[in-house]
Amino acid sequence: MKKVLALAMLAGLLLTGCGSKSAQTAATSSASATAEVVSGVTVPNVVGKTLDEATDELKGLGLNVEAADTVDGKSIILKSNWQVTTQDVSPGATVAKSSRINLGVVHLTDATPTPTPTPTPAAVPVVTPPAAEVAPPVAVPLPAAPRAAPAAPAAPAAPAAVYYANCAAAKAAGAAPIRAGAPGYRAALDRDRDGIACDK
């Protein structure tokens, strides 16, 4: 029994000694972490800047920079042709010096695409339908003048001026056939010169 008690006391002493040493180690670690944060760097916002400007600014603060094309995975050759679109550490965050900041970039031609020209509508030819043939006016007989005493016979009234462009117009107006002396008769419509126009 004495051996068990001695062994328990020895184990307790060993554990107590280790515990204080680990406490000291934890205290030292937290103090160094605090010292690192105090000597850390506040990350600026570099989104929207060209990659060369962002790299210069971050490296000037003692940070390391990695950049990758987020659209096509293209290789970055000339940093001034690339624009930063994302950064993995939020602006305003405090990080230790020599921390790595990952930037997402796009090629400037990808960031600001050239506008697609608006197509100009092709000139559509305007087709004017042929004018519909208008039927010439139909000759309307004038009302007879009131009869006076049967004196001298009245001279025949001159036919109203009616013109038909062709026989189709005369037929459409219901005036065909047209006899010589009737309104609308003319020799050009009487092909066979028999005194009756538009008879055939």
PASE-984841 format. One record per atom (N, C-alpha, C): x, y, z; residue in one letter; atom name. Coordinates in Angstrom, 2 decimals, decimal comma. Layout:
N
[[X Y Z] A CA]
...
END
This chain:
200
[[0,81 -1,16 0,00] M N]
[[0,00 0,00 0,00] M CA]
[[0,87 1,25 0,00] M C]
[[1,96 1,23 0,69] K N]
[[2,86 2,37 0,72] K CA]
[[3,45 2,59 -0,67] K C]
[[3,68 1,49 -1,36] K N]
[[4,24 1,62 -2,71] K CA]
[[3,22 2,31 -3,65] K C]
[[1,97 2,00 -3,53] V N]
[[0,93 2,57 -4,39] V CA]
[[0,80 4,05 -4,09] V C]
[[0,83 4,40 -2,81] L N]
[[0,70 5,80 -2,42] L CA]
[[1,91 6,60 -2,91] L C]
[[3,07 6,04 -2,81] A N]
[[4,27 6,74 -3,26] A CA]
[[4,23 6,91 -4,78] A C]
[[3,78 5,90 -5,45] L N]
[[3,69 5,96 -6,90] L CA]
[[2,66 7,02 -7,33] L C]
[[1,55 7,16 -6,63] A N]
[[0,53 8,15 -6,95] A CA]
[[1,05 9,55 -6,75] A C]
[[1,85 9,74 -5,65] M N]
[[2,40 11,07 -5,39] M CA]
[[3,44 11,45 -6,44] M C]
[[4,20 10,49 -6,86] L N]
[[5,22 10,75 -7,87] L CA]
[[4,55 11,11 -9,21] L C]
[[3,50 10,42 -9,54] A N]
[[2,78 10,72 -10,78] A CA]
[[2,15 12,11 -10,70] A C]
[[1,62 12,48 -9,56] G N]
[[1,02 13,81 -9,38] G CA]
[[2,04 14,90 -9,56] G C]
[[3,24 14,70 -9,00] L N]
[[4,29 15,71 -9,14] L CA]
[[4,73 15,85 -10,60] L C]
[[4,84 14,75 -11,25] L N]
[[5,24 14,80 -12,64] L CA]
[[4,20 15,55 -13,48] L C]
[[2,94 15,26 -13,22] L N]
[[1,87 15,92 -13,98] L CA]
[[1,82 17,40 -13,66] L C]
[[2,02 17,76 -12,46] T N]
[[1,98 19,17 -12,10] T CA]
[[3,12 19,91 -12,77] T C]
[[4,26 19,34 -12,81] G N]
[[5,40 19,98 -13,46] G CA]
[[5,17 20,14 -14,95] G C]
[[4,63 19,13 -15,59] C N]
[[4,35 19,21 -17,03] C CA]
[[3,27 20,23 -17,30] C C]
[[2,30 20,30 -16,43] G N]
[[1,19 21,24 -16,61] G CA]
[[1,67 22,66 -16,58] G C]
[[2,57 22,98 -15,66] S N]
[[3,03 24,36 -15,59] S CA]
[[3,90 24,69 -16,78] S C]
[[4,65 23,68 -17,26] K N]
[[5,48 23,93 -18,43] K CA]
[[4,61 24,18 -19,67] K C]
[[3,52 23,40 -19,82] S N]
[[2,64 23,60 -20,96] S CA]
[[1,90 24,93 -20,84] S C]
[[1,60 25,34 -19,64] A N]
[[0,96 26,64 -19,43] A CA]
[[1,90 27,74 -19,85] A C]
[[3,21 27,54 -19,51] Q N]
[[4,18 28,55 -19,90] Q CA]
[[4,29 28,60 -21,42] Q C]
[[4,30 27,42 -22,06] T N]
[[4,39 27,37 -23,51] T CA]
[[3,18 28,05 -24,15] T C]
[[1,97 27,81 -23,62] A N]
[[0,76 28,43 -24,15] A CA]
[[0,81 29,93 -23,99] A C]
[[1,29 30,39 -22,85] A N]
[[1,39 31,83 -22,61] A CA]
[[2,37 32,45 -23,59] A C]
[[3,49 31,78 -23,84] T N]
[[4,49 32,30 -24,77] T CA]
[[3,92 32,34 -26,18] T C]
[[3,18 31,28 -26,58] S N]
[[2,58 31,24 -27,92] S CA]
[[1,60 32,38 -28,11] S C]
[[0,75 32,59 -27,11] S N]
[[-0,25 33,65 -27,26] S CA]
[[0,42 35,01 -27,27] S C]
[[1,49 35,19 -26,52] A N]
[[2,20 36,47 -26,54] A CA]
[[2,84 36,70 -27,90] A C]
[[3,41 35,65 -28,51] S N]
[[4,03 35,84 -29,82] S CA]
[[2,97 36,09 -30,89] S C]
[[1,82 35,43 -30,75] A N]
[[0,74 35,66 -31,71] A CA]
[[0,25 37,09 -31,60] A C]
[[0,14 37,59 -30,38] T N]
[[-0,27 38,98 -30,19] T CA]
[[0,77 39,91 -30,78] T C]
[[2,01 39,57 -30,61] A N]
[[3,08 40,41 -31,16] A CA]
[[3,02 40,41 -32,68] A C]
[[2,70 39,24 -33,28] E N]
[[2,61 39,18 -34,72] E CA]
[[1,44 40,04 -35,23] E C]
[[0,30 39,99 -34,54] V N]
[[-0,86 40,78 -34,96] V CA]
[[-0,53 42,25 -34,82] V C]
[[0,16 42,61 -33,74] V N]
[[0,51 44,02 -33,56] V CA]
[[1,44 44,45 -34,67] V C]
[[2,37 43,58 -35,10] S N]
[[3,28 43,94 -36,18] S CA]
[[2,71 43,52 -37,54] S C]
[[1,40 43,18 -37,61] G N]
[[0,76 42,75 -38,85] G CA]
[[0,47 43,92 -39,77] G C]
[[-0,13 43,61 -40,89] V N]
[[-0,41 44,59 -41,93] V CA]
[[-1,91 44,60 -42,21] V C]
[[-2,48 45,79 -42,37] T N]
[[-3,88 45,91 -42,74] T CA]
[[-3,96 45,80 -44,26] T C]
[[-4,77 44,86 -44,72] V N]
[[-4,88 44,59 -46,16] V CA]
[[-5,73 45,67 -46,82] V C]
[[-5,19 46,32 -47,86] P N]
[[-5,97 47,35 -48,56] P CA]
[[-6,93 46,70 -49,57] P C]
[[-7,88 47,48 -50,05] N N]
[[-8,80 47,01 -51,10] N CA]
[[-8,14 47,30 -52,44] N C]
[[-7,83 46,25 -53,19] V N]
[[-7,18 46,42 -54,49] V CA]
[[-8,10 46,01 -55,64] V C]
[[-9,35 45,66 -55,33] V N]
[[-10,30 45,27 -56,38] V CA]
[[-10,58 46,47 -57,27] V C]
[[-10,52 46,27 -58,57] G N]
[[-10,76 47,34 -59,53] G CA]
[[-9,48 47,96 -60,06] G C]
[[-8,35 47,69 -59,39] K N]
[[-7,07 48,23 -59,85] K CA]
[[-6,45 47,28 -60,86] K C]
[[-5,51 47,80 -61,64] T N]
[[-4,79 46,91 -62,53] T CA]
[[-3,87 46,05 -61,69] T C]
[[-3,50 44,89 -62,21] L N]
[[-2,70 43,94 -61,43] L CA]
[[-1,35 44,52 -61,07] L C]
[[-0,73 45,29 -61,94] D N]
[[0,58 45,86 -61,60] D CA]
[[0,46 46,86 -60,44] D C]
[[-0,61 47,66 -60,42] E N]
[[-0,81 48,61 -59,31] E CA]
[[-1,07 47,86 -58,00] E C]
[[-1,93 46,84 -58,06] A N]
[[-2,27 46,07 -56,86] A CA]
[[-1,05 45,35 -56,32] A C]
[[-0,24 44,75 -57,21] T N]
[[0,96 44,03 -56,78] T CA]
[[1,93 44,99 -56,11] T C]
[[2,16 46,15 -56,71] D N]
[[3,08 47,13 -56,12] D CA]
[[2,61 47,56 -54,73] D C]
[[1,32 47,80 -54,59] E N]
[[0,78 48,25 -53,30] E CA]
[[0,92 47,17 -52,23] E C]
[[0,58 45,92 -52,57] L N]
[[0,64 44,83 -51,59] L CA]
[[2,08 44,47 -51,25] L C]
[[2,96 44,42 -52,24] K N]
[[4,37 44,11 -51,97] K CA]
[[5,04 45,23 -51,17] K C]
[[4,58 46,47 -51,39] G N]
[[5,10 47,59 -50,61] G CA]
[[4,77 47,45 -49,13] G C]
[[3,71 46,69 -48,79] L N]
[[3,34 46,45 -47,40] L CA]
[[3,99 45,18 -46,85] L C]
[[4,80 44,51 -47,67] G N]
[[5,48 43,30 -47,22] G CA]
[[4,66 42,04 -47,41] G C]
[[3,67 42,06 -48,29] L N]
[[2,83 40,89 -48,54] L CA]
[[3,24 40,23 -49,85] L C]
[[2,99 38,93 -49,94] N N]
[[3,25 38,19 -51,17] N CA]
[[1,95 38,15 -51,99] N C]
[[2,06 38,14 -53,30] V N]
[[0,88 38,22 -54,17] V CA]
[[0,89 37,06 -55,15] V C]
[[-0,26 36,41 -55,28] E N]
[[-0,51 35,39 -56,30] E CA]
[[-1,73 35,86 -57,08] E C]
[[-1,69 35,76 -58,40] A N]
[[-2,82 36,18 -59,23] A CA]
[[-3,16 35,07 -60,22] A C]
[[-4,46 34,91 -60,49] A N]
[[-4,91 33,90 -61,44] A CA]
[[-6,09 34,45 -62,22] A C]
[[-6,13 34,12 -63,52] D N]
[[-7,24 34,52 -64,39] D CA]
[[-8,48 33,74 -63,96] D C]
[[-9,55 34,45 -63,63] T N]
[[-10,76 33,79 -63,15] T CA]
[[-11,73 33,45 -64,27] T C]
[[-11,45 33,90 -65,50] V N]
[[-12,37 33,64 -66,61] V CA]
[[-11,91 32,47 -67,45] V C]
[[-10,72 32,59 -68,05] D N]
[[-10,26 31,58 -69,00] D CA]
[[-9,03 30,82 -68,53] D C]
[[-8,44 31,20 -67,41] G N]
[[-7,22 30,54 -66,94] G CA]
[[-6,02 30,90 -67,80] G C]
[[-6,04 32,07 -68,43] K N]
[[-4,93 32,50 -69,29] K CA]
[[-3,70 32,79 -68,44] K C]
[[-2,54 32,70 -69,07] S N]
[[-1,28 33,06 -68,40] S CA]
[[-1,18 34,58 -68,35] S C]
[[-0,67 35,08 -67,24] I N]
[[-0,54 36,52 -67,06] I CA]
[[0,87 36,90 -67,47] I C]
[[0,98 37,69 -68,54] I N]
[[2,31 38,09 -69,03] I CA]
[[2,55 39,56 -68,69] I C]
[[1,68 40,42 -69,10] L N]
[[1,83 41,85 -68,85] L CA]
[[0,78 42,25 -67,81] L C]
[[1,23 42,54 -66,59] K N]
[[0,30 42,78 -65,48] K CA]
[[-0,58 44,01 -65,68] K C]
[[-0,13 44,95 -66,48] S N]
[[-0,94 46,16 -66,69] S CA]
[[-2,17 45,88 -67,55] S C]
[[-2,24 44,70 -68,19] N N]
[[-3,39 44,34 -69,02] N CA]
[[-4,45 43,58 -68,24] N C]
[[-4,29 43,47 -66,93] W N]
[[-5,20 42,67 -66,10] W CA]
[[-5,81 43,55 -65,02] W C]
[[-7,07 43,26 -64,69] Q N]
[[-7,77 44,02 -63,65] Q CA]
[[-8,17 43,06 -62,54] Q C]
[[-7,96 43,51 -61,28] V N]
[[-8,29 42,68 -60,12] V CA]
[[-9,80 42,70 -59,91] V C]
[[-10,39 41,50 -59,79] T N]
[[-11,84 41,40 -59,56] T CA]
[[-12,15 40,84 -58,18] T C]
[[-11,22 40,07 -57,59] T N]
[[-11,45 39,51 -56,26] T CA]
[[-10,13 39,45 -55,50] T C]
[[-10,24 39,43 -54,17] Q N]
[[-9,08 39,17 -53,32] Q CA]
[[-9,55 38,28 -52,20] Q C]
[[-8,68 37,28 -51,81] D N]
[[-9,13 36,28 -50,85] D CA]
[[-9,14 36,78 -49,41] D C]
[[-8,41 37,83 -49,10] V N]
[[-8,42 38,41 -47,75] V CA]
[[-9,22 39,70 -47,83] V C]
[[-10,20 39,82 -46,95] S N]
[[-11,08 41,00 -46,98] S CA]
[[-10,29 42,28 -46,72] S C]
[[-10,65 43,36 -47,42] P N]
[[-10,00 44,64 -47,16] P CA]
[[-10,22 45,05 -45,70] P C]
[[-9,19 45,57 -45,08] G N]
[[-9,27 45,99 -43,68] G CA]
[[-8,85 44,91 -42,70] G C]
[[-8,70 43,66 -43,17] A N]
[[-8,25 42,58 -42,28] A CA]
[[-6,77 42,77 -41,99] A C]
[[-6,35 42,33 -40,78] T N]
[[-4,95 42,43 -40,40] T CA]
[[-4,31 41,06 -40,54] T C]
[[-3,19 41,00 -41,26] V N]
[[-2,47 39,75 -41,48] V CA]
[[-1,00 39,97 -41,17] V C]
[[-0,28 38,86 -40,96] A N]
[[1,15 38,95 -40,68] A CA]
[[1,87 39,35 -41,96] A C]
[[3,02 40,04 -41,79] K N]
[[3,83 40,38 -42,95] K CA]
[[4,24 39,09 -43,65] K C]
[[4,46 39,15 -44,90] S N]
[[4,83 38,05 -45,78] S CA]
[[3,69 37,04 -45,96] S C]
[[2,46 37,41 -45,57] S N]
[[1,31 36,55 -45,86] S CA]
[[1,04 36,62 -47,36] S C]
[[0,41 35,57 -47,88] R N]
[[0,11 35,54 -49,31] R CA]
[[-1,33 36,00 -49,53] R C]
[[-1,51 36,92 -50,46] I N]
[[-2,82 37,41 -50,86] I CA]
[[-3,08 36,88 -52,27] I C]
[[-4,19 36,15 -52,44] N N]
[[-4,56 35,61 -53,75] N CA]
[[-5,55 36,55 -54,43] N C]
[[-5,22 36,92 -55,63] L N]
[[-6,06 37,85 -56,38] L CA]
[[-6,66 37,15 -57,60] L C]
[[-7,94 37,39 -57,84] G N]
[[-8,60 36,93 -59,06] G CA]
[[-8,60 38,08 -60,05] G C]
[[-8,17 37,82 -61,28] V N]
[[-8,07 38,88 -62,27] V CA]
[[-8,74 38,48 -63,58] V C]
[[-9,08 39,47 -64,35] V N]
[[-9,59 39,25 -65,71] V CA]
[[-8,80 40,15 -66,64] V C]
[[-8,65 39,69 -67,88] H N]
[[-7,96 40,49 -68,88] H CA]
[[-8,83 41,70 -69,18] H C]
[[-8,22 42,83 -69,37] L N]
[[-9,00 44,06 -69,55] L CA]
[[-9,97 43,96 -70,71] L C]
[[-9,66 43,21 -71,75] T N]
[[-10,62 43,06 -72,85] T CA]
[[-11,79 42,21 -72,41] T C]
[[-11,60 41,33 -71,39] D N]
[[-12,72 40,55 -70,85] D CA]
[[-13,53 41,39 -69,88] D C]
[[-12,87 42,29 -69,12] A N]
[[-13,56 43,09 -68,12] A CA]
[[-14,44 44,15 -68,76] A C]
[[-13,98 44,73 -69,86] T N]
[[-14,77 45,74 -70,55] T CA]
[[-14,90 45,33 -72,00] T C]
[[-15,85 44,45 -72,28] P N]
[[-15,99 43,97 -73,66] P CA]
[[-16,40 45,11 -74,59] P C]
[[-15,94 45,01 -75,81] T N]
[[-16,32 46,02 -76,78] T CA]
[[-17,81 45,88 -77,06] T C]
[[-18,49 46,98 -77,14] P N]
[[-19,94 46,88 -77,36] P CA]
[[-20,24 46,28 -78,72] P C]
[[-21,25 45,48 -78,75] T N]
[[-21,70 44,89 -80,00] T CA]
[[-22,43 45,96 -80,79] T C]
[[-22,00 46,20 -82,02] P N]
[[-22,67 47,25 -82,78] P CA]
[[-24,12 46,87 -83,06] P C]
[[-24,96 47,86 -82,96] T N]
[[-26,37 47,63 -83,25] T CA]
[[-26,53 47,56 -84,76] T C]
[[-27,08 46,46 -85,24] P N]
[[-27,21 46,36 -86,70] P CA]
[[-28,19 47,39 -87,24] P C]
[[-27,78 47,97 -88,34] T N]
[[-28,64 48,94 -89,01] T CA]
[[-29,60 48,15 -89,89] T C]
[[-30,87 48,37 -89,72] P N]
[[-31,80 47,60 -90,54] P CA]
[[-31,57 47,89 -92,02] P C]
[[-31,59 46,84 -92,79] A N]
[[-31,39 46,98 -94,24] A CA]
[[-32,55 47,79 -94,81] A C]
[[-32,19 48,57 -95,79] A N]
[[-33,23 49,39 -96,41] A CA]
[[-34,22 48,47 -97,12] A C]
[[-35,43 48,57 -96,72] V N]
[[-36,47 47,75 -97,32] V CA]
[[-37,04 48,54 -98,49] V C]
[[-36,97 47,94 -99,68] P N]
[[-37,51 48,69 -100,82] P CA]
[[-39,01 48,90 -100,65] P C]
[[-39,41 50,10 -100,93] V N]
[[-40,82 50,43 -100,82] V CA]
[[-41,47 50,11 -102,15] V C]
[[-42,37 49,18 -102,10] V N]
[[-43,07 48,79 -103,32] V CA]
[[-44,42 49,47 -103,30] V C]
[[-44,61 50,31 -104,26] T N]
[[-45,88 51,01 -104,36] T CA]
[[-46,78 50,19 -105,26] T C]
[[-47,89 49,73 -104,72] P N]
[[-48,79 48,94 -105,57] P CA]
[[-49,32 49,82 -106,70] P C]
[[-49,57 49,21 -107,84] P N]
[[-50,10 50,02 -108,94] P CA]
[[-51,44 50,62 -108,54] P C]
[[-51,61 51,82 -108,99] A N]
[[-52,85 52,51 -108,65] A CA]
[[-54,03 51,77 -109,28] A C]
[[-55,02 51,57 -108,48] A N]
[[-56,21 50,89 -108,97] A CA]
[[-56,89 51,80 -109,99] A C]
[[-57,36 51,17 -111,02] E N]
[[-58,03 51,97 -112,03] E CA]
[[-59,33 52,51 -111,46] E C]
[[-59,45 53,77 -111,56] V N]
[[-60,66 54,41 -111,07] V CA]
[[-61,63 54,51 -112,23] V C]
[[-62,80 54,05 -112,00] A N]
[[-63,81 54,09 -113,05] A CA]
[[-64,14 55,55 -113,35] A C]
[[-64,12 55,88 -114,59] P N]
[[-64,46 57,26 -114,93] P CA]
[[-65,92 57,53 -114,60] P C]
[[-66,22 58,77 -114,42] P N]
[[-67,59 59,09 -114,05] P CA]
[[-68,58 58,68 -115,16] P C]
[[-69,69 58,25 -114,73] V N]
[[-70,75 57,84 -115,66] V CA]
[[-71,49 59,09 -116,11] V C]
[[-71,75 59,13 -117,39] A N]
[[-72,48 60,28 -117,92] A CA]
[[-73,92 60,26 -117,42] A C]
[[-74,27 61,33 -116,76] V N]
[[-75,62 61,45 -116,24] V CA]
[[-76,34 62,48 -117,09] V C]
[[-77,45 62,08 -117,65] P N]
[[-78,15 63,05 -118,49] P CA]
[[-78,66 64,21 -117,64] P C]
[[-78,57 65,38 -118,21] L N]
[[-79,03 66,57 -117,51] L CA]
[[-80,55 66,60 -117,54] L C]
[[-81,14 67,12 -116,49] P N]
[[-82,59 67,20 -116,51] P CA]
[[-83,06 68,15 -117,62] P C]
[[-84,14 67,81 -118,20] A N]
[[-84,66 68,62 -119,30] A CA]
[[-85,12 69,97 -118,77] A C]
[[-84,89 70,95 -119,58] A N]
[[-85,32 72,29 -119,19] A CA]
[[-86,84 72,35 -119,29] A C]
[[-87,43 73,16 -118,44] P N]
[[-88,89 73,24 -118,52] P CA]
[[-89,33 73,69 -119,91] P C]
[[-90,36 73,08 -120,37] R N]
[[-90,80 73,35 -121,74] R CA]
[[-91,59 74,66 -121,79] R C]
[[-91,13 75,39 -122,68] A N]
[[-91,88 76,62 -122,92] A CA]
[[-92,83 76,35 -124,09] A C]
[[-93,35 77,32 -124,54] A N]
[[-94,28 77,14 -125,66] A CA]
[[-93,53 76,50 -126,81] A C]
[[-94,17 75,64 -127,54] P N]
[[-93,47 74,99 -128,65] P CA]
[[-93,09 76,02 -129,70] P C]
[[-91,97 76,53 -129,50] A N]
[[-91,48 77,50 -130,45] A CA]
[[-90,47 76,80 -131,32] A C]
[[-89,38 77,41 -131,46] A N]
[[-88,35 76,82 -132,29] A CA]
[[-87,76 75,59 -131,59] A C]
[[-87,43 74,59 -132,40] P N]
[[-86,85 73,40 -131,75] P CA]
[[-85,52 73,75 -131,09] P C]
[[-85,30 73,20 -129,92] A N]
[[-84,07 73,48 -129,16] A CA]
[[-82,90 72,75 -129,78] A C]
[[-81,76 73,40 -129,75] A N]
[[-80,55 72,76 -130,28] A CA]
[[-80,17 71,60 -129,36] A C]
[[-79,70 70,49 -129,94] P N]
[[-79,35 69,36 -129,06] P CA]
[[-78,24 69,75 -128,09] P C]
[[-78,38 69,30 -126,85] A N]
[[-77,39 69,62 -125,81] A CA]
[[-76,08 68,89 -126,13] A C]
[[-74,99 69,58 -125,88] A N]
[[-73,69 68,95 -126,12] A CA]
[[-73,46 67,84 -125,09] A C]
[[-72,92 66,74 -125,53] P N]
[[-72,72 65,65 -124,58] P CA]
[[-71,75 66,07 -123,48] P C]
[[-71,97 65,54 -122,29] A N]
[[-71,09 65,85 -121,16] A CA]
[[-69,70 65,31 -121,47] A C]
[[-68,70 65,99 -121,00] A N]
[[-67,32 65,58 -121,26] A CA]
[[-67,00 64,36 -120,42] A C]
[[-67,00 63,21 -121,08] V N]
[[-66,68 61,95 -120,41] V CA]
[[-65,50 61,36 -121,14] V C]
[[-64,53 60,84 -120,38] Y N]
[[-63,35 60,27 -121,01] Y CA]
[[-63,09 58,90 -120,41] Y C]
[[-62,90 57,94 -121,28] Y N]
[[-62,54 56,59 -120,85] Y CA]
[[-61,13 56,33 -121,38] Y C]
[[-60,24 55,90 -120,49] A N]
[[-58,85 55,65 -120,89] A CA]
[[-58,77 54,50 -121,87] A C]
[[-59,64 53,51 -121,69] N N]
[[-59,64 52,35 -122,58] N CA]
[[-61,00 51,69 -122,49] N C]
[[-61,17 50,63 -123,27] C N]
[[-62,46 49,95 -123,29] C CA]
[[-62,76 49,26 -121,97] C C]
[[-61,73 48,81 -121,28] A N]
[[-61,97 48,17 -119,98] A CA]
[[-62,59 49,16 -119,02] A C]
[[-62,14 50,41 -119,06] A N]
[[-62,71 51,44 -118,19] A CA]
[[-64,15 51,73 -118,60] A C]
[[-64,40 51,75 -119,90] A N]
[[-65,77 52,02 -120,38] A CA]
[[-66,69 50,88 -119,97] A C]
[[-66,20 49,63 -120,08] K N]
[[-67,02 48,48 -119,69] K CA]
[[-67,25 48,47 -118,19] K C]
[[-66,21 48,84 -117,41] A N]
[[-66,35 48,87 -115,95] A CA]
[[-67,37 49,92 -115,53] A C]
[[-67,47 51,00 -116,30] A N]
[[-68,43 52,06 -115,99] A CA]
[[-69,82 51,72 -116,51] A C]
[[-69,94 50,62 -117,27] G N]
[[-71,24 50,23 -117,81] G CA]
[[-71,64 51,03 -119,03] G C]
[[-70,69 51,70 -119,69] A N]
[[-71,00 52,56 -120,82] A CA]
[[-70,76 51,87 -122,16] A C]
[[-70,15 50,69 -122,19] A N]
[[-69,82 50,03 -123,46] A CA]
[[-71,04 49,26 -123,96] A C]
[[-71,24 49,15 -125,20] P N]
[[-70,58 49,82 -126,32] P CA]
[[-71,01 51,29 -126,38] P C]
[[-70,11 52,11 -126,93] I N]
[[-70,35 53,55 -127,01] I CA]
[[-70,53 53,91 -128,49] I C]
[[-71,66 54,54 -128,79] R N]
[[-71,95 54,91 -130,18] R CA]
[[-71,36 56,28 -130,47] R C]
[[-71,07 56,51 -131,71] A N]
[[-70,52 57,80 -132,13] A CA]
[[-71,48 58,90 -131,72] A C]
[[-70,97 59,96 -131,11] G N]
[[-71,78 61,08 -130,65] G CA]
[[-72,20 60,93 -129,21] G C]
[[-72,08 59,73 -128,66] A N]
[[-72,43 59,52 -127,25] A CA]
[[-71,27 59,99 -126,37] A C]
[[-71,57 60,39 -125,12] P N]
[[-70,50 60,83 -124,23] P CA]
[[-69,46 59,71 -124,07] P C]
[[-68,20 60,05 -124,21] G N]
[[-67,11 59,11 -124,02] G CA]
[[-66,63 58,46 -125,29] G C]
[[-67,38 58,62 -126,43] Y N]
[[-66,93 58,03 -127,68] Y CA]
[[-65,74 58,81 -128,20] Y C]
[[-64,77 58,04 -128,71] R N]
[[-63,64 58,64 -129,42] R CA]
[[-63,09 57,61 -130,38] R C]
[[-62,49 58,05 -131,41] A N]
[[-62,03 57,17 -132,49] A CA]
[[-60,99 56,17 -131,99] A C]
[[-60,21 56,52 -130,99] A N]
[[-59,18 55,60 -130,50] A CA]
[[-59,81 54,36 -129,88] A C]
[[-61,06 54,43 -129,41] L N]
[[-61,73 53,28 -128,82] L CA]
[[-62,49 52,46 -129,87] L C]
[[-62,67 53,02 -131,06] D N]
[[-63,40 52,35 -132,14] D CA]
[[-62,38 51,77 -133,10] D C]
[[-61,95 50,55 -132,88] R N]
[[-60,86 49,94 -133,65] R CA]
[[-61,27 49,61 -135,09] R C]
[[-62,48 49,20 -135,22] D N]
[[-62,88 48,80 -136,59] D CA]
[[-63,54 49,95 -137,34] D C]
[[-63,61 51,10 -136,75] R N]
[[-64,12 52,32 -137,35] R CA]
[[-65,54 52,16 -137,93] R C]
[[-66,37 51,49 -137,12] D N]
[[-67,76 51,28 -137,57] D CA]
[[-68,73 52,20 -136,86] D C]
[[-68,19 53,15 -136,03] G N]
[[-69,05 54,11 -135,33] G CA]
[[-69,51 53,59 -133,98] G C]
[[-69,07 52,41 -133,58] I N]
[[-69,44 51,86 -132,26] I CA]
[[-68,12 51,47 -131,57] I C]
[[-67,80 52,18 -130,49] A N]
[[-66,56 51,91 -129,75] A CA]
[[-66,80 50,85 -128,68] A C]
[[-65,78 50,06 -128,41] C N]
[[-65,78 49,04 -127,35] C CA]
[[-66,90 48,04 -127,57] C C]
[[-67,15 47,65 -128,83] D N]
[[-68,22 46,71 -129,09] D CA]
[[-67,72 45,28 -129,16] D C]
[[-66,46 45,07 -129,15] K N]
[[-65,95 43,72 -129,24] K CA]
[[-65,10 43,36 -128,07] K C]
END
